[in-house]
Amino acid sequence: MTKLPWIERPAGVPYFVTSQGEPWTPIGQNDAITWPELEGLFRQRDLPGVERHLLHLRDTGVTCLRLMLEYVQGNHRFLERPAGRFVPAMVQLWDELFRLCERVGMRILLTPFDTFFTWVRWQHHPYNISNGGPCSSRTRLLVCPATRNFIKARLAFATRRWGSSGVIFAWDLWNEMHPAQAENQQDAFAEFIDDVGPFLRDLETELYGRAHLQCVSVFGPELLSSPAIADPIFRHPRLDFASSHFYETGTIDHPADTVAPAVSVGRLTRDALSHIIDQRPFLDSEHGPIHSFKDRHSTLPEAFDDEYFRHIQWAHLASGGAGGGMRWPNRSPHVLTPGMRAAQAALSRFLPLLDWPRFQRRNLNEEISISGAPVHAFGCADLRQAIIWLLRPTLGAAVTNRGRTLRQVDQSGEAALTLTVPGLTPGFYEVVLWDTRVGRELKRVPAQAVAGAGLEIPVRFDGADLALAVRPVECHEGEPG
């Protein structure tokens, strides 16, 4: 079997490519080894079912799953027990998953610990000193030297056993870094990255002649209360890309409509990019209605959740994120709906319209000007390409389900407007209008960028939203090619 090519980050470009130079975009979501679609891995209970699931994901455009090596909502999936002894049944589980992903062509964004359940169920965790582990307190997980050695040993075991192919897209070295895990030491994040990141990179280079990409993730709202942590999350020189978890209070974690979450994602993505100084990629690697689900014990109505999901992924991509973000299902059961899978497929079919390995985008959410019908505009561009997503803020008709507003698209009427996109090189362009619901091209319109005036695009569309891909065309004697 030919091994999957590794994923790389081209210098100066905020997107990903394979080691063969082909564009690659992370489209997927968070999954877990105990959730319905992967639970058949344990003790090989249903490997054909897991393979069918992975094939279905691949065929709907999914390229990547975010997974935790240890997901410990219960006591029977610890990777080590006791600390330092790798549980044979869990090693076999991961052997099978990596084998299936290699066969199917699925990649994994892998993080070594489920830090949420490690924290809330600390009394059961093998790393707890009370259970014979190295750590005296969960508040020292990031700074305890003895624990650090076990973390490195876990990463070393994982890459020696499973790191030889491109199934591992990247390492999320620590899921949701939080000051509380480091006794609120201000420099603990950078110190952890400086120690663990090079250790893993050097080991992989020794083993394979190259290393997988690295990031760390953060619970997004924590950036508001601890702004100093933005520097290691978004700018640490040893990390290859940046990642945050979009759980904004109210709009995203407990949505009442499907527009406000998209507006928040656009703002949060723009803010994340403002922290980055070297054009590294950025992706939201967790989002979803966590407060609705976890605290209020409510699963969003399916039609509402499908629209909420679709809006978030397009706001993320158009604002300059790599891919559509990675949903934490927060549904009962913990799986994405068919409508969400259709939305991922629609996004994947749009991607070939852009030249990603040469797209040096900058966020233009606030710079794009609009005349005509009211819309929210999300966009990014460089000198020769642009992505724009238009979302209508209100429609004349709506239905309410359990206090949540879902718009009736078929009664919306037509929107007519003109967009002006600054910064593109003067010349002629082709604009592809894309239906995000069904994932198909609607039509192509010509547009022209004029020095000092920007690219002007006349747009007419029905429905709630529209995506646009802008790319240059050859010019011949002053006319569009």
N, C-alpha and C positions, 0 to 999 in steps of 0.2 A: 504494500500500500504506500502510495506517495504521501509524504507528510505535508501537512498544510504549511504554506509559506508563513513566515513570521510577519507581524504587523510592525511598521516603523513610522516614525514621524519625520517628514522631510524638513530640512533646515529652512526656517523662515516661513513655513506654511502651516496654518492652524488646523490642518486636517490630517488624516492618516492614509498610508499606502501599504500595500504588501511589499515584502522583500523583492518581489518581481516588478515593482513599480506601478502596480494597478491600484486605482483608488479603492479605498475601503472605508465604510462608514458604520459605526456601531448603531445598529437598530436592534432593540430588544427590551428586556425588562429584568427585574430581579426575580429570581426563583430560589427555591430551597429544597434540600434533599428530603425533607419530610412532607412537602406539599404534594397534592394529588398527581401532578404530571411527572414527577421524578421519584415518587416513593417506591416504585417498582424496582429501583436499583438495589435497595437494601436486601442483602442475602439473595440477590438475583431473582427476586420474586416475579418480576415481569419485565425482563429486558426487551422483548419484542415490542411491548407497549411503549416503553421509553423511546425506543428507536423510531416508532411510528410518530410519536410526538415531535421528536427532533426533526424528522423529515417534513412534517407539516409546518413547523416553524420556518425551516429553510425555504419551503415553497411559498410562504407568505412574506418573504423578504427579510425575515429575522436573521441577523448575522452574529449575534452575541447575547449571552446570558451573563448577568452578574450573580455570582454565587459566593457563599461563605464556606470555607473548608469545614467549619464547625458551626452548625445551627442547632442551638441547645435549648429550644423551648421545653424539651423534656430531658430525661436523664439517659437516653439510650442512643445518642448520636455524638457523644464526645469523641473527638479524633484521638485524643490521648487520655488514657485512664489506666494507671495513675499518670501524673505528669511525666513526660519523657518516654512513655510506652505507647506506641501507636497501635490502636485497636485493629486487629486483623479484619474484622467485618467492615470497618469503615475504610480501610485501605483498599479492600476489594471493591467497595462501592465506587470509590474514585477511579480505580483501575477501569471499571466498566464504563463509567461516564466518559472518561477521556478516550477510551477506545471507540465508543459510539460517536462522540463529537468529531474525532478524526475521520471516521468513515463518512459521516454526514456532511462535514464541512462547517461545523458550528464552533464558535470561539467563546472563551470565558474570560470575563473580567473577574479576577479571583482575589478575594481578601481572606486573610488567615483566621479571623475570629468574628463571630457574631457578638459584637461588643455590647449590644443592648441586653441580650439575655445573659451574657457573662456578668453584666453589672447587676441586673435585678435578681439573678439566681446565683449570686456569688457563693452562697453557703454550700452549693452543690459542686462548684467548679473544681476540677483537679488542680488548678494552679493556686487555689487557696491553701495557705500554709496549714490550715486546720485539716485539710485533706491530704497532707503530705506534699503539697506543692511549694513553689518558691516565694510566693507573694504574701506579705503580711496584711495587705489591705487592697481593695479594689481601687482605692484612690492613688495607688502607687504602680498601677499596671504599666504606665509609660516610662517610669523613671527608676524602677527597681532593677539593679544590675543583674541579680540572679534571674529575674523574670525575663529580662532582655535576652539572656543566653538561651532560654527555652523558646522564645519567639524566633530567634535566629535558627535554632535547631529545627523548628517546625518548617520554616521557609526552606531550609536546606533539604530537608527530607522531601518536601513537595517538589522542588525543582529537580532534584536528582531522579525522582521517580516519574514525574509527568512533564518536565519542562523542556523536553528535547524538540517538541514540535510547536507549530504556531497555534495550537488549540488555546494556549494561554495568550490572549490578546495583551493583557497587562496585569501587573500586580497593583492592587490597592493595598498599600503596605499596612494601613490601619483604617478600619471602618469608623467613620465619625469621631475623629480626634476631638477630645473635649478636655478643657482645663481640669475638670474634676478628676480625670484619670491620671493627672500628673501633679497632684497636690497644689494646683493652681500656680505652678511655676511658669513664668512668662516665656522662658527660653526652651521649655521642654519639647515642644513640637519640632523645632529645628534640630535639636540635639538628637532626638529619636531618628529623624530622617537622615542626618549626617552619619549615624552609626549603622542603622539597619539597611538603608538603601545601598550604600557602597558594598557592604558585606554580601548582599544578594547579587548585585551586579558583578562583582569580582568573581563570585563562585560560578555564576552562569557563563561568564566569559571564559573562565578556565575550563568548564565542562563542554561548552558549545561554540566557543569563539565569538559569541555575541550575547546580549542580554535582552530580556523582555522589557517593555516600557514600564514605567512606575508612576504612580500618583499616590496621594492620600486623600481621604474624603472628610467632609465636615458637615454636621447638622447646620444647615443654612442659617436658621434664626440665631444661632450662637454667635455669628459674626456681628450681630447688632450689640450684644452685651459684652463681647470680648473682641473689639476691633483689631487688636494687635495680632490675633491669630491669622489674619488675612495674608500677612507676608509669607509665612511658610506654606500656607495652603496654595496660594496662587503664584508665588514667585520663587520658591526655593530652587536654587540652581541645579540641584541634583535630581529634580523631578522632571518628567517628560511632558506631562500635561496636567491640567488642573481639573478638580472635580468638587462639586458642592451638591447638597441635597435640598431641593426646593420644597420646604414644608412651611411656607409663610402662613402665619396665623390668620385664620378666617377665610382668606381668598382661596388658598390651595388646600389647607388641611381640613377645612369644613365648608365646602363651596355651597353657595346658595344659587348661583347661576354659572353659566359656562363661559362668560365673557371676562369677568374680573380675574379668574385664574390665568387666562392667557395674557392679559395686560400685566399681571404680576410677573409672569415668566419672562416677558419681554424686558421688563425693568430689571429683574434679577440677573438675566443674562448680560444685559448691557453693563450692569454694575460689576459683574464678575470680570468681564473683558477689560474694564477700566483698571483693574488691579494688575493685569498681565502686561509685561513690558517687552516680551520677546516673541510674540506671535505663537506661543504654544497653544495647542488645542484646549478647548474647554468643553466639558459635558456635565450636565446634571445627571448623576448616576442613581438618584432616588427621588421620587416625588409621589404624591398621591394623597387621598383624603384620610390621612392617618387619624386625625382627631374624630372625624365622623365614625370611623370604623373601630378604633381601639378604645376610645373614651366614651363615645355615645352609643356604641354597639349597633351601628347602623350601616348597612350596605347600600350604597347609592343605587337608585333606580337605574336599570341597565341602559335605557335610551339616553338618559341624562349623563351617565358615566361615560358612555361612548363618545358623546360630543365633547365633554370635559377633557377626555383623553386626547381626542383628535386636535382640539384647539391648543392644548399644551404642547404637543409635539411640533406643530407647525410654528408656534411662537418661538420655541427654542431653536429650531433650525434656521428660520428666517432672521432671527436676531444675531446669528453668528455662532451658535453652538454646533458641535459636531454630532450630527444625528438628531433624533427627536427626544432625547432624554430617556431615562429608564424607570418606568413605573414600578413602585412597590404595590402589588395588587390591591391590598386592603379591601378584599371582597371575601364573601363566604360562599363557596370555598375560595382559597387563594389561587385563583387562575384569572387570566384575562378573558374578556368576553369575545365572541366571534366578531363583534363590531370593532373592537380594538385591534384584532388581528387584521381585519380589512383595512383599518387606518394605517397600520404598519406597512401593509402591501402597497397601498396608495403612495405612501412616502417613498418607498424603495423604488417604485417605478419612475418617480420624479428625478431621482438623483443623477441618472445619466445625462441630464440636460446641462449640467455644469461641469466645468473642467476643474475638479477639486484639487489635484496636485499643484495647480498654479493659481489658486484662488486665495489671495492675500486680503481677506475681507476686513472691513471695519464696520462697526455697528452704526446704522443710520436711522434708528427708530425715531429719533427726535429731529433729524435733519430732512427727511422726506417731507415735502410740502404737498398738500392736497387741496384741490378746489372741486366743488360740486358736492356729491352726496357725502354724508358723514361716515367715516370709517376709521378704525384703528389701523395704522400701518406699522408693520414690523419689517425691517429690512437690513441687509448688509451688502456691501459692494467693495470692489477694488477699482482699478482704472479701466477694467474691461468686462467685468461680469457683475451681476447682482442677483440676489434673491429677495423677493418681496412677498409678504403675505398680508392680505387685506381682510379685516374682520369687521362686519357691521355691528355697531354697538347695540342697537335696539331694532326690533322689527315690530310690525303692527300687531301681530297675533302671537300669542304664547300660551302654553299650557303649564299648569303647575302640578307637580307631583311631590307630595310630602314637603311642601314649602319650598321646592326648588323649581326654578324657571327653565323650561326647555322651549326653545323657539321653534315655530312652525315655518320651516323654510319655504314650503310651497306657496305661502301667502305673502312672501316678502316683497315681490315686485322687483323691478330692475334698478340697479344703482349705476349712475353715470358720473364719472369723475375724471380728473386729470391729475396725474402724479408728476412731480418733478424730483428727480433723483440727482443729487449733486455729485461731482467728483469724477465722473466717467470721462474718458478721453473723447474729445470731439470726433464724431463720425456716425455711421449708421449701425443700427442694432436691430436684432430680432427679439421679440418678446413672446414667449410661450405662455399662454394662459392655461392654468391647470385646475381641474376639478378635484378638490381634495377628498370629496366623499367617495367617488367611484374610482379615482386614480387614473384619470385619462386626460389627454390634451383636448382642450376646447377649440382653440384656434391660435394662429400666430399673427401678430401685428407688427408692422415696422415702426421704428422710432428713431429719432435723431438727437444726438447730444451736441450742443453748441457751446463753444468756449465761453465760460462765465455765466452760462444760463442753465447748465445741467441737461439731463436727459428728460425729455417730456414724453409721457406715455398716456394716451387717451384710453380709458378702460370703461367697458360696459359689462355688467354681469348680473345674473340672477342669483338668488340664494344668499346664504349667510357669509360666505367667505370665498376667497380666491387666492391661488398662489401664482406667482410670476417668476419665470426664469429669463434673465436678460443676458444676451451674449452678442458679441460683435459679428457683423457680416462683412464680406469683402465689398469694397467700394470700387465702382468702375465709372470714371468720368463724371463724378459728382452725384451718381445715383446709387440707391441701395442695391447691394448685391443679392 
